[in-house]
Amino acid sequence: MSQNLHVMFNIIKLDMILLTHYWELEEAKKAVSDSAKILELKDQIADAAIAARDAAENSLGLIDSRTSRIRGKEEELSYHLEQLDNQETYRFSRNRPRKPRRKFQ
């Protein structure tokens, strides 16, 4: 009977060891699953960051293009304004009555 108790004690001891290993395995599986989820989230964040960078570069390209067009229009308008100003100055100088020049003695 003592032998039976010893065998039963060993079986219980082995069951406890087996149960402990099972829990450790389950914790390891959970840790691996959590790590996989974190890696997937990091991949999604990286993809979003790349998409945001690409969108920003595209926006900068559009801004550069629009700035160039606006700069060209500004130069054209400045040229026309200068031409009008020159025409007005020319008209003003032709239509203005002139004072007689004084002679210096």
C-alpha positions, 0 to 999 in steps of 0.5 A: 500500500505504501507503494501505491501511495508513493505511485499516486504521489508521483502521479499527482506530482507529475500532473502538477508539473504537466499542468504548470507546463500547460499554463506556461505554454498557454501564456507563451501562446498568448504572448506570441499572439499579442506580439503578432498583433503588435507587429500587425499594428506597427505595420499598419502604422508604417503603411499609414505613415508612408501614405501620409508622406506620399500625400504630403509630397503630392501636396507640396508638388501641387503647391509648387505648381500653383505658386509658379503659376501665380508668380507668372501671373503676378509678373504679367500683371506687374508688367501690364501695370508698369505699361499703363503707368508709363502710358499715363505718365506720357499722357500727363506730360504731353497734356500738361501746360508747361510753364515758360522757362526762366532765363538765368541772368 
